[in-house]
Structures are given as structure tokens and as C-alpha cells.
Amino acid sequence: MHTRRSDCQRKEEVIRFGARTTVVALAILLMAGCGGDDDAPTAPEPPGLLVAGTRVSMWCFGGDCAAAVYRDDGDSLYLAVSRSIGGASLARFESVPLSTGITDVEVDFGDGNDRFLIQGYTLSGTLRVATGGGDDDVRLLEGGALDTTTIDLGAGNDRAEFDPRIAARHFRIDAGADDDEILIRGVCFPNGNVVLGGAGTDFLFTPPNLVEHAESLDGFEKRNLARFAIESCSDLE
């Protein structure tokens, strides 16, 4: 019993990354087995986390998955991915020095109610997230990718919030089928960006400059164009 508590304390120390994302951190901890009883069933196969040079790959198939990329107040970038199925959970954690200069992140989830968060870190390369079926939640908060961002939410009642506070070069969001809600703010969009709804009732909240420059903006039942307005791209430089 003592070893289990020590492991949970260690995970809590690694995952702590600010009050704004406490709920997400707690969810990852619980999925990692730090909130259930001590007699949980045998854990399923673990999710995957690979750091290869400046590229990061995360994957998790089956059950409910969560992944996060976040910067602490020091000199480290934290990576976490967890999976929960049948009352059992497993998680993978990595701490990478900021000097490594992680440029690209790729996340693949299977069916399940999945969550992804990136906060406080800007990739110079690409970000790709595919959440599969299920009711998923994707958040980019004061972080994201300067080059290409591709988000595929798949089927399910999904929610995505984008507030990366960067000038994105290429953004593609596909909400997929079912009833989805997309909130976009704090992004300067150049030409050629694509935001797609799908079958179901989808809601889009976005600044006017996205509509002005988007290559495609289709499939939404409701658009709120007055919310989260950005005066100019220079506001984010």
C-alpha cells in the first residue's frame, strides 16, 4: 500500500501545472489510478508515448484516454497520456528539458471519451490530433503550433476550445458527425484555413477575422461572429 501512495504522490507532483488546468490535471490523475480503490482490476495495455528527437507521438486505443502537453514555471515540458477501461488505468509520463526544443506533436486516440490539452508551449512545427469516436474535449490554451494544426474530432458530441495566442499559419478543424461546439479565440488566421462542421447540430464561436480569411467554413447551425474579436494580427505578435 505504501508503494502505491508514493507513486500517486510522484504523479501528482509531475502533473501539477497551474490553477487554470487543475480540472484536467485531476482527471488525468484519476485515470492513472490515483483516485480509485487499492483493489482495482488488472490494468489494460498501456498507452504509448514516444519522444524521438524533437518529435512527440502519443497514442491510446480503447477506453477513455487523456493526453496533455504543458510547460511548468521552470525549464521543463511535461508530457502525459493515460487510458482507463473496465475500472483499470495506466499512464505514461515524460519530463523533457525545454532546451530540447520539441517541434511536433502527434496524438491518436481510438473510440472513447477522450481529452487533449496543450498549454503554455508553442510548437515551431506541427500539431495533429485525431480523437476518434466518442464525446471528446480538445483544448489549446496559450499554446499550439506555428506551422500546421490539424484537429479531427470524429463522431460524437465533441467540444473544442482554441485560444493559443499565436499567429497560426495553417489551421484545419473537422468537427465530424453529431452535435459539436467549437470556440476559437486568440488566433490570427491567414488565408487557407478550414473549419468544418458535420452531420448534427454544430455551434461555432469565432472572431470575424476567421470568417474573412477562411478557405472553408461550413456545416454550422449557428455562428457568433462578435465574440472574441481580435483587432489585428499584430495583437498576437
N, C-alpha and C positions, 0 to 999 in steps of 0.2 A: 504493500500500500504506500509505503514511503517513497518508493521509486516513482510511482505514478504521479503523486503530488509534485515531486520535484520536476518531472518532465513538463507538467502543466504550467508550473511557475516559470520554467525556462521559456516555454512557448509564449506565455503572456508577456514576458519581457521583450521577446523578439518582435511580437506583433503590435506592441503599443506604438501608435503613430499619430496621436493628436485627438483632441476632443471632437473635431468635425467628423471624424470617421469612426468614432467609438462603436457605433452600432454594427458597422461592417466588421470591425476587428473582433467584436464579441461573437458575431455569427460564425466567423472562421474558426475561432477557438472552440466553440461548441461543436462544430462539425468535426474538429480534430480530436474530439473525445475528452475535452477538459471541462465538461459540464454535465456529463451523464453519470450513471451509477458505475461502480467499480466492477460489475459483473457483466459488462457489455459482451455481446457475442463476438466471435472471431472476426477480425477486421477483413474487409474485402481487399482486392488487389489495390495497391497504392496508385494515386495519380502520378503524372510524370512532370518533372521539372529538369530542364537541361540548359546549362549555360555554356555556350560554345563561342569563345572569344567575346565579341560584343553583341552576340545574338542570344535571345532567350526564347525557349519553347516551353509551353505548358500544355498539358492535355489531361483530360479526365472524361471517362465514358461510363455512363450508367450511374444512376442515383443523382443526388443533388450535389453540385460542385460549386466551389468558390475559389477565386484567384484574385490576388492583389499585387500591385507593383507600387511601392511608395517610398518616399525619401523621409528619413528621420531628421532631427535637428542637427545631426553630426555629419559624418563623412561616409555614410553607408546608404546603399539602396537595398531595400528588403523585397524579397520575392516569396510569395506563399501560394500554395494551391492545396485544396482539400476536397475530399469526397465522402459523402455519407449515404449509406444504403443499408436497409434492413437493421437499423439500430446500431450499426458499427461504422467507424470513421477512421480515416487515415489522412495524414497531411505531410507535405514536403515544404521545407523552409530553406532559403539561402540568404545570406547576407553578402553583398558584393560591394567592394570599395567604389566610391564614386569615380575614382581615378580610372577605373576600368572603362568607363565611357560606353555603357550599354546603348546601342543604336537602334535595335529592332526587337520587337516582342510579337510572338505569335501564340494565340490561345485557341485551343479546340476543345469544345465541350460536346458531349452527346446529349440525348434526351434527359430531361430533368429540370428542376427549378434552379437555375444557375445564376451566379453573381460574379461580376468582374469590376474591379476598381483600379484605376491608376490615378495617383495623386502626388503632386509636388515634384514631378520629374518629367522633363521633355526629351523625347527621343529625337535624335537627328535624322533617323531613318524612317522606318515604317511600323505601324501597329495594325495587326489583323486579329479580329475576334469573331469567332463563329460559335454561337451558343446552342444550336440545335433546337429540338422541340422542348416545350415546357414554358413556364412563366418566368422569364429571365429579367435580370436587372443589370444594366451596364452603365458605369459612371466614369467620366473623365473630368476630374476636378483639379484645376490648376496644373494640368499635365496632359501630355498626349504626344503626337508625332508631327514633326515639321514637314515630312515628306508626304507619305500616303497613309491615310487611315481608312480601313475597311471594316465595317461592322455588319455582320449578318445575324439578325436576331432569330430567324427561323419561325416556325409555328408556335403559337401560344400567346397569352396576354402579357406582352413584354412592356418594360419601361426603360427608357434610356435618357440619361442626362449628360449633356456635353457642355462643360464650362472650362475648357483647357487654358484659356487666356493666352493663346498663341495665334500666330498667323499661319493657318493651315494651307498647304499647297494643294492638296487633293483629298477630298472627303467623300466617301461613299457609304451611305447608310441604307440598309434594306430591312424594313420592319417585319417583313414576312406576313403570313396569314394570322387571322384573329384580331383581337382588339388591342391596339398598341398606343402608347403615349410617348412622344419624342419631344424633349425640351432641349433647345440649342441656344446658348448664350456665350458671350465672351469668345467668339470666333470671328476672325476676319477671313471671309471666303473669297478667293479669286474665282475666275471663270472655271467651268468644267466640273463642278461638284454635283453629286447626285444624291437625292434623298427620296426614298420610295416607301409608300405605304403598301398595303396588300389587301387581300380579302378580309373583310371585317370592318369595324368602325375604328378608324385611327385618328389621333389628335396630334397636331403639330403646333408647338410654340416656338417662335423663331424671330430673330431681328430682321428688319426689312432688307438689309444688305444681302442676306442669303437668297431671298427671292429674286433680287435684282441680278445676281450673278450665277445662280444655279443653272446647270445644264438641264437638269430634270428635277421636278418637284411634283410628284404625282401620288394619287391614291389616298388623300387625307380628307376626312369628312369636315374637319374644322381647322382653320389656321388663325392664329392670333399673331398679327404682324406688328403690333405696337409694343409688345413686351420684350424686355431685354435688349433694347436698341443700342447699337454702337455707333457713335458719331462718325468715326473714320477708322481705317486700318492703323493709322498712327497711334491710336489709343492703346494698341497692344504691343507696340514696338518698344 
